[in-house]
Amino acid sequence: MRHLEPLLGGFTAKMAIHTAALRALKRPPEQVTPQDLPQLLEGLKPMLNTFIGALHAKVILAEITTSLEKAR
């Protein structure tokens, strides 16, 4: 969320994650596991492309992926 909030605002970021989890994983974000995160990020891509543009979305998703890999 911390990567998305500055771009989308708190409520929209939360709803984007919720929607992506339901669409990509068929379950709410509360049930997402660390193994699901790549698929969740892929599910966020279409929304981010619309909200912030494809190039910026690609950069943000790469930053999130890098942060997740460092956290492991």
Buried (B, 14 or more C-beta within 10 A) or exposed (E): EEEBEEBBEEEBBBEBBEBBBEEBBEEEBEEBEEEBBEBBBEBBBBBBBEBBEEEEBBEBBEEBEEEEEEEE
